[in-house]
Amino acid sequence: MTTKKKSNFAGKVGANAQKKAQTGASYGHLRLPKGVGVFAPDPDGRYKLDFLPYVVTDPKHMDRDKELGVAMVGEVWWKKPYRLHRNVGSSDDAEVCLATIGKKCPICEYRAKRVKEGADKEELQSMNSSLRNLYIVIPLDSKKHEEKIHIFDMSDWNFQKLLTEELKEDDTKEIFPDLEEGLTVKVRFEAATVGKSKPFAEASRIDFLEREEGYDEAMLDKVPNLDEILHILSYDELAAKFFETEGEEEGGKVKEVEEEEEDEDEKPVRKHKVREEPEEEEEDDEPVRKKKRPVPVEEEDEEEDEKPVKKKKPAPVEEDEEEEDEKPTRKHSTPAKTSGKDKCPHGHKFGVDHEEYPECDDCKLWDLCLEEKEK
């Protein structure tokens, strides 16, 4: 006769259901709060975005600057930079580089080892990490996106670089992420490609508009904490996935299993792939409520069948677009070349900006620049 086991459902069923209800979507290395989707711009898209700040909780925040009081714990900041490795393991997953949180990364360590051993460019590129940023945005007047909080995940090159250049031209626009006095950011994206990749969105023009409405300080209680969005593996977990080792945790270490007939220096080369931006998740949450502030009505001519925006003062006149030298994959012009064995021929920082720009791929000083960066 089978003995009936006593159930242990009490106190667990409800807790499990509640936990599931509070858990949002998962997009690879991103863990989203419930009700928060991803803002993924279309190539050739035109968008108006309100950027919102959040309260920093990460003491290792990559923007942290004690002298300037930037990105300090307990203070508000508007973006979360991080580094990402692609095509990790047999599943070709994207995983957050541990340098993001100020720790040693097994992939970066192995890459440095292979540099000293004279590995070729293709193998080293497969282990590079790219700089990206997370933002909190509310899309306005968008047919594809609801007017509510989204997470905007974009490479530094495809958006932040141009935004930084625009802010250098007019530092009065630096208040754009402020809740009450901020500005709406109007972004024009264009389709770009790298090699034979699918077209992806790259910002080609950024303008700032007066917000029609400001946000209440209570919004800080509604926005997600960007410091908790990234899913970051431990050193042992990332090492096991990268080297594709099977093992068990013993004393916090991964017990590696030797692979049969595999030489240590003959590991397969993982080739770089372009990440496809995740599609936005549909949610049925209520739209974000705003605190209105009176503004005089003045119509602005808008392209793309956009509705007129009511403004507190006339929006800044957009400057005529400058003609730029056409390049096969990127839209931005390249700085004038300089000479010298220790200078970047494209005008970037030799030994510092290695692999940060498209022109790095075909640069004659690629190896020398890499050696300098690895010192």
C-alpha positions as CSV (number, residue, x, y, z in Angstrom):
1,M,0.0,0.0,0.0
2,T,1.3,3.4,-1.0
3,T,1.8,5.8,1.8
4,K,0.2,9.2,1.1
5,K,2.7,12.0,1.4
6,K,1.7,15.1,3.3
7,S,1.3,18.1,1.0
8,N,3.4,21.3,1.6
9,F,1.3,23.7,-0.5
10,A,0.3,25.9,2.4
11,G,2.0,29.3,2.2
12,K,3.6,28.5,-1.2
13,V,0.9,28.5,-3.8
14,G,-0.1,32.1,-3.1
15,A,3.5,33.3,-2.8
16,N,4.4,31.7,-6.1
17,A,1.4,33.3,-7.9
18,Q,2.3,36.7,-6.4
19,K,5.9,36.4,-7.5
20,K,4.9,35.4,-11.0
21,A,2.5,38.3,-11.2
22,Q,5.3,40.8,-10.3
23,T,7.7,39.3,-12.8
24,G,7.9,41.0,-16.1
25,A,9.4,39.9,-19.5
26,S,12.9,38.6,-20.1
27,Y,14.9,39.7,-23.1
28,G,18.2,37.8,-22.9
29,H,20.3,39.8,-20.6
30,L,17.5,42.2,-19.6
31,R,15.0,41.5,-16.8
32,L,12.1,43.8,-17.1
33,P,9.6,44.8,-14.4
34,K,6.0,43.8,-15.0
35,G,4.2,46.2,-17.3
36,V,7.4,47.7,-18.8
37,G,8.2,47.1,-22.4
38,V,11.2,47.6,-24.6
39,F,11.5,50.6,-27.0
40,A,13.0,49.3,-30.2
41,P,13.2,52.0,-32.9
42,D,12.6,51.1,-36.5
43,P,15.3,51.9,-39.1
44,D,14.3,55.2,-40.7
45,G,11.9,55.9,-37.8
46,R,11.1,59.3,-36.3
47,Y,10.3,59.6,-32.6
48,K,9.7,62.0,-29.8
49,L,10.9,60.7,-26.5
50,D,10.8,62.0,-22.9
51,F,13.8,60.7,-21.0
52,L,13.2,60.1,-17.3
53,P,15.7,59.8,-14.4
54,Y,15.9,57.1,-11.7
55,V,17.5,56.9,-8.2
56,V,21.0,55.2,-8.4
57,T,21.6,52.2,-6.2
58,D,24.7,50.7,-7.7
59,P,28.0,51.9,-6.0
60,K,29.9,50.6,-9.1
61,H,27.9,52.6,-11.6
62,M,30.1,53.2,-14.7
63,D,29.2,56.9,-14.8
64,R,30.0,57.4,-11.1
65,D,32.1,60.6,-10.5
66,K,32.5,61.5,-6.9
67,E,34.1,64.9,-7.8
68,L,31.2,66.0,-10.0
69,G,28.6,64.2,-7.9
70,V,27.4,62.2,-10.9
71,A,25.7,58.8,-10.6
72,M,26.2,58.6,-6.8
73,V,24.1,56.2,-4.7
74,G,20.9,57.9,-3.7
75,E,21.1,60.6,-6.4
76,V,19.1,60.8,-9.6
77,W,20.7,59.9,-12.9
78,W,19.3,59.2,-16.4
79,K,21.3,56.3,-18.0
80,K,22.9,53.0,-17.2
81,P,26.1,52.2,-19.3
82,Y,27.3,48.7,-19.5
83,R,29.5,46.4,-21.6
84,L,28.2,43.4,-23.4
85,H,29.8,40.2,-24.9
86,R,28.0,38.6,-27.8
87,N,27.9,35.0,-29.1
88,V,28.8,33.4,-25.7
89,G,28.8,29.6,-25.7
90,S,27.2,27.2,-28.1
91,S,23.9,29.1,-27.8
92,D,25.5,32.4,-29.0
93,D,23.9,34.3,-26.1
94,A,24.7,37.9,-25.2
95,E,26.0,38.2,-21.7
96,V,27.0,41.3,-19.6
97,C,30.7,41.8,-19.1
98,L,31.6,41.8,-15.4
99,A,33.7,44.9,-15.9
100,T,30.3,46.6,-15.8
101,I,30.2,46.1,-12.1
102,G,33.9,46.6,-11.5
103,K,34.9,42.8,-11.4
104,K,37.2,40.6,-13.4
105,C,35.7,39.0,-16.5
106,P,36.8,35.5,-17.6
107,I,36.2,36.4,-21.3
108,C,38.3,39.6,-21.1
109,E,41.0,37.7,-19.2
110,Y,41.1,34.9,-21.9
111,R,41.2,37.5,-24.6
112,A,44.2,39.2,-23.0
113,K,45.9,35.8,-22.9
114,R,45.2,35.2,-26.6
115,V,46.6,38.6,-27.5
116,K,49.9,37.7,-25.9
117,E,49.8,34.3,-27.7
118,G,49.4,36.1,-31.1
119,A,45.8,35.2,-31.9
120,D,44.4,36.6,-35.1
121,K,42.2,39.6,-35.5
122,E,39.0,37.5,-36.1
123,E,39.3,35.5,-32.9
124,L,40.1,38.6,-30.8
125,Q,37.1,40.4,-32.3
126,S,34.8,37.5,-31.3
127,M,35.7,38.2,-27.6
128,N,35.3,42.0,-27.7
129,S,32.7,43.7,-25.5
130,S,30.6,46.6,-26.8
131,L,29.5,49.7,-24.8
132,R,25.7,50.1,-24.5
133,N,23.3,52.2,-22.5
134,L,19.9,51.7,-20.8
135,Y,17.5,54.6,-20.7
136,I,13.9,55.1,-19.4
137,V,11.8,56.7,-22.1
138,I,8.2,57.6,-22.8
139,P,7.4,57.7,-26.6
140,L,5.1,60.5,-27.6
141,D,2.7,60.5,-30.6
142,S,3.9,57.1,-31.7
143,K,1.7,54.7,-33.7
144,K,3.7,51.7,-32.7
145,H,4.4,52.5,-29.0
146,E,2.0,53.3,-26.1
147,E,2.6,56.5,-24.3
148,K,4.0,54.8,-21.2
149,I,7.4,53.8,-19.6
150,H,9.7,51.8,-21.8
151,I,13.3,50.6,-21.5
152,F,15.5,51.9,-24.3
153,D,18.6,49.7,-24.9
154,M,21.0,51.0,-27.5
155,S,24.7,50.8,-28.4
156,D,26.8,53.8,-27.5
157,W,27.8,54.3,-31.1
158,N,24.2,54.2,-32.5
159,F,22.8,56.9,-30.2
160,Q,24.7,58.2,-27.2
161,K,27.7,59.4,-29.3
162,L,25.5,61.7,-31.4
163,L,23.5,62.9,-28.3
164,T,26.8,63.8,-26.6
165,E,27.9,65.8,-29.6
166,E,24.6,67.8,-29.6
167,L,24.9,68.6,-25.9
168,K,28.4,69.9,-26.5
169,E,27.0,72.3,-29.1
170,D,24.4,73.7,-26.6
171,D,24.9,72.8,-23.0
172,T,21.6,74.5,-22.0
173,K,19.9,71.4,-23.3
174,E,21.5,69.2,-20.6
175,I,18.3,69.5,-18.5
176,F,16.4,67.3,-20.9
177,P,16.0,64.4,-18.5
178,D,14.7,66.6,-15.6
179,L,11.2,65.7,-14.4
180,E,9.7,69.1,-14.3
181,E,11.9,71.3,-16.5
182,G,13.1,68.7,-19.0
183,L,12.8,68.7,-22.8
184,T,11.4,66.3,-25.3
185,V,14.1,64.7,-27.5
186,K,13.2,64.4,-31.2
187,V,15.3,61.6,-32.8
188,R,15.6,60.7,-36.5
189,F,16.9,57.2,-37.1
190,E,18.4,55.9,-40.3
191,A,19.0,52.3,-41.5
192,A,22.6,51.2,-41.1
193,T,24.4,47.9,-41.7
194,V,27.7,46.2,-40.8
195,G,28.9,43.7,-43.3
196,K,25.9,41.5,-44.4
197,S,23.9,42.3,-41.3
198,K,20.2,43.2,-41.3
199,P,19.6,47.0,-41.3
200,F,19.4,48.4,-37.8
201,A,18.5,51.8,-36.4
202,E,21.2,54.5,-36.0
203,A,20.5,58.0,-34.8
204,S,21.3,60.6,-37.5
205,R,19.7,63.7,-36.1
206,I,18.6,64.9,-32.6
207,D,16.7,68.0,-31.7
208,F,15.2,69.3,-28.5
209,L,11.6,70.5,-28.0
210,E,9.8,72.2,-25.2
211,R,7.7,69.6,-23.3
212,E,4.0,70.0,-23.5
213,E,3.7,68.7,-20.0
214,G,6.0,68.2,-17.1
215,Y,6.2,65.2,-14.7
216,D,5.5,65.1,-11.0
217,E,8.3,64.1,-8.6
218,A,6.1,61.1,-7.7
219,M,7.2,59.6,-11.1
220,L,10.5,58.5,-9.4
221,D,8.4,55.9,-7.5
222,K,7.0,54.6,-10.8
223,V,10.1,54.3,-13.0
224,P,12.1,51.1,-13.0
225,N,15.6,51.0,-11.3
226,L,18.0,50.6,-14.2
227,D,20.6,49.2,-11.8
228,E,18.4,46.1,-11.4
229,I,17.5,45.6,-15.1
230,L,20.7,43.7,-16.2
231,H,21.0,40.0,-15.6
232,I,24.6,39.4,-14.7
233,L,26.2,36.0,-14.4
234,S,28.8,35.2,-11.7
235,Y,32.5,34.8,-12.8
236,D,32.1,31.0,-12.6
237,E,28.8,30.9,-14.4
238,L,30.2,33.1,-17.2
239,A,33.4,31.1,-17.5
240,A,31.5,27.8,-17.7
241,K,29.3,29.1,-20.4
242,F,32.1,30.7,-22.4
243,F,34.4,27.7,-22.3
244,E,31.4,25.3,-22.6
245,T,32.5,23.3,-19.6
246,E,30.2,21.0,-17.6
247,G,30.7,21.2,-13.9
248,E,29.4,21.4,-10.4
249,E,29.9,24.2,-7.9
250,E,32.3,23.2,-5.2
251,G,33.2,25.9,-2.6
252,G,32.0,28.6,-5.0
253,K,34.3,27.3,-7.9
254,V,33.3,25.6,-11.1
255,K,34.6,22.0,-11.4
256,E,35.6,21.8,-15.0
257,V,35.3,18.5,-17.0
258,E,38.1,17.9,-19.5
259,E,36.9,17.7,-23.0
260,E,38.1,14.7,-25.0
261,E,40.7,15.2,-27.8
262,E,40.7,19.0,-27.5
263,D,43.9,21.0,-27.4
264,E,43.8,24.0,-25.0
265,D,45.0,26.4,-27.7
266,E,42.7,25.1,-30.4
267,K,39.3,26.4,-29.1
268,P,36.7,27.2,-31.9
269,V,36.6,30.8,-33.0
270,R,33.3,32.5,-32.2
271,K,32.4,34.9,-34.9
272,H,30.7,38.2,-34.1
273,K,27.0,38.6,-35.0
274,V,24.9,41.7,-35.0
275,R,22.3,41.7,-32.3
276,E,18.7,42.2,-33.3
277,E,16.9,44.6,-31.1
278,P,14.0,42.8,-29.2
279,E,10.5,43.7,-30.2
280,E,8.4,45.7,-27.8
281,E,6.2,43.8,-25.5
282,E,2.5,44.6,-25.6
283,E,1.1,45.6,-22.2
284,D,-2.3,46.7,-21.1
285,D,-1.3,49.1,-18.3
286,E,-2.8,52.5,-17.8
287,P,-1.0,55.4,-19.5
288,V,1.4,57.4,-17.4
289,R,-0.2,60.4,-15.8
290,K,1.4,63.8,-16.0
291,K,1.2,67.1,-14.2
292,K,0.1,69.7,-16.7
293,R,1.5,73.2,-16.7
294,P,0.0,76.1,-18.8
295,V,1.7,76.9,-22.0
296,P,0.8,79.4,-24.8
297,V,-0.5,77.7,-28.0
298,E,1.7,78.0,-31.0
299,E,1.5,75.7,-34.0
300,E,4.6,74.1,-35.4
301,D,4.9,72.6,-38.8
302,E,5.6,69.0,-38.4
303,E,6.7,66.3,-40.9
304,E,5.6,62.7,-41.0
305,D,1.9,63.5,-40.4
306,E,2.7,64.4,-36.7
307,K,0.2,66.4,-34.7
308,P,1.1,70.0,-33.7
309,V,2.7,70.3,-30.3
310,K,1.6,72.9,-27.9
311,K,4.7,74.7,-26.6
312,K,5.6,77.0,-23.8
313,K,7.8,78.9,-26.2
314,P,8.7,78.4,-29.9
315,A,10.7,75.3,-30.5
316,P,14.3,75.9,-31.6
317,V,14.6,76.1,-35.4
318,E,16.2,73.0,-36.8
319,E,19.4,73.7,-38.6
320,D,19.8,72.6,-42.2
321,E,21.3,69.2,-42.4
322,E,25.0,69.2,-43.4
323,E,26.0,67.0,-46.3
324,E,28.3,64.2,-45.0
325,D,30.7,62.0,-46.9
326,E,29.0,58.8,-47.7
327,K,30.4,55.6,-46.2
328,P,29.2,52.1,-47.0
329,T,28.0,51.3,-43.4
330,R,27.9,54.4,-41.3
331,K,26.3,57.8,-41.7
332,H,28.7,60.0,-39.7
333,S,31.7,61.7,-41.2
334,T,35.3,60.6,-40.3
335,P,37.7,63.0,-38.7
336,A,40.7,64.1,-40.8
337,K,43.7,61.7,-40.8
338,T,46.8,62.4,-38.8
339,S,50.3,61.0,-39.2
340,G,52.7,59.2,-36.8
341,K,53.1,55.7,-35.7
342,D,51.5,56.4,-32.3
343,K,48.5,58.4,-33.7
344,C,45.1,57.1,-34.9
345,P,44.9,57.8,-38.7
346,H,41.1,58.4,-38.2
347,G,41.5,61.1,-35.5
348,H,40.5,58.9,-32.5
349,K,42.5,58.1,-29.4
350,F,45.3,55.7,-30.2
351,G,45.4,52.7,-27.9
352,V,42.1,53.9,-26.2
353,D,39.3,53.8,-28.8
354,H,40.3,50.4,-30.3
355,E,37.3,48.7,-31.9
356,E,34.9,51.5,-30.8
357,Y,34.4,52.8,-34.4
358,P,33.5,51.1,-37.7
359,E,36.7,52.3,-39.4
360,C,38.7,50.4,-36.8
361,D,37.9,47.1,-38.7
362,D,40.1,48.1,-41.7
363,C,42.7,50.2,-40.0
364,K,46.3,49.6,-40.8
365,L,47.3,50.2,-37.2
366,W,44.8,47.8,-35.8
367,D,47.4,45.5,-34.2
368,L,49.6,48.3,-32.8
369,C,46.5,50.1,-31.4
370,L,45.4,46.8,-29.7
371,E,48.9,46.2,-28.2
372,E,48.9,49.7,-26.8
373,K,45.4,49.3,-25.3
374,E,46.3,46.0,-23.7
375,K,49.4,47.5,-21.9
